[in-house]
Amino acid sequence: MLFVSTRGQAGKVSSAHAIKNGLAADGGLFVPQSFPELSLDEILSMHTLPYDQSAVRILGLFLTDYTVSELAESAALAYSPEKFGADPAPLRRVAENTDVLELWHGPTMAFKDIALQILPHLMTRAQAKTGADTRIVILAATSGDTGKAALEGFADVPGTEIVVFYPDDGVSQIQKLQMITQKGKNTRVFGIKGNFDDAQRGVKEIFSNTELEKEIGEYGWVFSSANSINWGRLAPQITYYFKAYADAVANNRISPGEKVIFSVPTGNFGDILAGYYAKKMGLPVERFICASNSNNVLTDFINTGLYNKVRTLNKTISPSMDILVSSNLERLLFDLADKDAEQVSEWMNQLNGEGIYKVPRELVEKVQDTFFAAWVDEEETIETIGKVYNDHEYILDPHTAVAWRAAIKYRLLTSDNRYIIVLSTASPYKFCSSVLKGMGRAEGLEESNPFDAVRRLSENTGMPVPKQVTALAEAPVLHKEVIDADKMALNIKNALGIPVENF
Ligand SMILES: *Cc1c(COP(=O)(O)O)cnc(C)c1O
């Protein structure tokens, strides 16, 4: 299987090349040239297959330059019971025709672990396969979950250095604690004086700074990305869509071959795009619900065909979806526009320039055939957490609550009462105070002490506190630096041991 860029100017490359580089040289995103199909029997067999073996089955279709034993070793290490418990993606029965796919049983309690636990294995092997003897510097700007999941995945991985930038006042207290207590000799974490956009812009500038690239290259380093623009992050996410479907059939929620709906809390469009790829590979899906918070750029786009990022970024209680440029949408456009790279480049240039592009009517209609979009405000999110707890004794984190509510909106608008799987992307313990607010139990919380909310959530629900949270209370703070956004490159060089003048 070879990979091409959505901008059409990067030739055909192997999966190892695509994974090592992250972004294509022409600024586009790597996509596979074709999508192999699975038979219904193969899909259903994933119910009894161990998760790591299902992952090997899916990854093997795309990462054809890796041997099956390389993939099997990587998946076994990534999805071990010590890291994810018995099942990395359990499907919970919550309401009559709605289940929740819990994707947060990994080390950092967010769905990003599923990709970021395996990416380092794929990347170090890619390094060996492409014959390079450089060491990799992983850069990540994070609104909370990516940073910690990437740190946990890459910590102490030989031949890599991982540098994470987070907005100092833009992540939850638990998220911040998770990052600043990160262990590992090769981990560096910096708070940025600014918001997520400032951090993200800084990282993008560093990626496109050829002088800096050359300079770190002289010391044997090369930059790469752990964001979902990397094919190595997207591919592992395809697995759980198949596995969830197999489980739903085995649990008699649907009959074999029956079409289902997935509701996905969406930010960068990576998670939902993996689902779209699963559908292309033969998974019986009626539609995907693209659920957004008040940063509803995607809702507008799917409903009108106009993508307009010219608006202010709202800080919400579902911070991992606070994003105005959903990078992976580019991959969907490329697919639906019949791989017209020239056209995709034009739209992306317009987005970079004026901040707006509009796709033709036929294309919007194709998008709408597969995607339904809805957005959910803060009040509705809080209300949904309370209602689902009262009605079903199930606790949703704010991101998952957005997807749940979007599914309700879908049913109301379409009268389609088909079975829906809501993807749950974070543990409620990552966002205790919002969850308590939804349950009406937030009165008098000690704002400065996040563990007060943790204790109260567990007291009120009987849901055990995850060991990762308990450990945070005692973990020493190892990363204290908060820096100006314009000093990111300097701090990277310094972290790599490259001499910096006047530092
Ligand atoms: C990253 C994240 C999302 C958004 O996923 P995308 O792939 O960026 O669309 C949703 N919820 C949580 C908790 C996340 O960490």
The ligand as a Gaussian input file, in Angstrom:
#p B3LYP/6-31G(d) Opt

LIG

0 1
 C       -9.114000      14.864000      21.058000
 C      -10.435000      14.697000      21.715000
 C      -11.633000      14.824000      20.999000
 C      -11.676000      15.204000      19.537000
 O      -11.173000      14.207000      18.697000
 P      -10.722000      14.595000      17.199000
 O      -10.107000      13.370000      16.655000
 O       -9.740000      15.719000      17.349000
 O      -11.938000      15.026000      16.472000
 C      -12.817000      14.610000      21.682000
 N      -12.841000      14.316000      22.988000
 C      -11.706000      14.185000      23.713000
 C      -11.802000      13.883000      25.168000
 C      -10.467000      14.361000      23.109000
 O       -9.346000      14.224000      23.837000

